[in-house]
Amino acid sequence: MEPTVVCPKCKDEQPIKNLLTAQSNQNVIYECRRCGFLMRNIITKKG
């Protein structure tokens, strides 16, 4: 089963691979395909 993400704005649930974009500086961009909600610079831990 594939992990899913719930949009904080519209509460739509979609597969994680369709919503997250990794940046070279280890940050992540999240974009909801349903409502267009965008969250940038989500800090992750390398490793």
C-alpha positions as CSV (number, residue, x, y, z in Angstrom):
1,M,0.0,0.0,0.0
2,E,1.3,3.4,-1.0
3,P,1.6,6.2,1.7
4,T,-0.8,9.1,1.3
5,V,-0.9,12.7,2.3
6,V,-3.9,14.7,3.5
7,C,-4.1,18.3,2.3
8,P,-4.3,20.7,5.3
9,K,-6.6,23.0,3.3
10,C,-9.2,20.8,1.5
11,K,-8.6,17.5,3.3
12,D,-8.2,15.6,0.1
13,E,-6.1,12.5,0.4
14,Q,-3.7,11.6,-2.4
15,P,-0.6,9.3,-2.9
16,I,2.6,10.9,-1.6
17,K,4.6,10.4,-4.8
18,N,2.2,12.7,-6.7
19,L,2.4,15.6,-4.3
20,L,6.0,16.1,-3.0
21,T,8.9,17.6,-4.9
22,A,12.4,17.2,-3.4
23,Q,14.8,20.1,-3.7
24,S,18.6,19.9,-3.8
25,N,18.9,21.6,-0.4
26,Q,17.0,18.8,1.3
27,N,13.8,20.9,1.5
28,V,10.5,19.7,0.0
29,I,7.6,21.4,-1.8
30,Y,4.1,20.1,-1.3
31,E,1.4,20.9,-3.9
32,C,-2.2,19.7,-3.6
33,R,-3.5,18.7,-7.1
34,R,-7.1,19.3,-6.1
35,C,-7.2,22.8,-4.5
36,G,-3.7,24.1,-5.5
37,F,-2.5,24.6,-1.9
38,L,1.2,25.1,-2.0
39,M,3.7,24.7,0.9
40,R,7.4,25.4,0.2
41,N,10.6,24.8,2.1
42,I,9.4,21.9,4.2
43,I,12.6,21.0,6.1
44,T,13.5,17.4,6.2
45,K,16.3,15.5,7.9
46,K,19.0,14.2,5.6
47,G,19.6,10.5,6.0
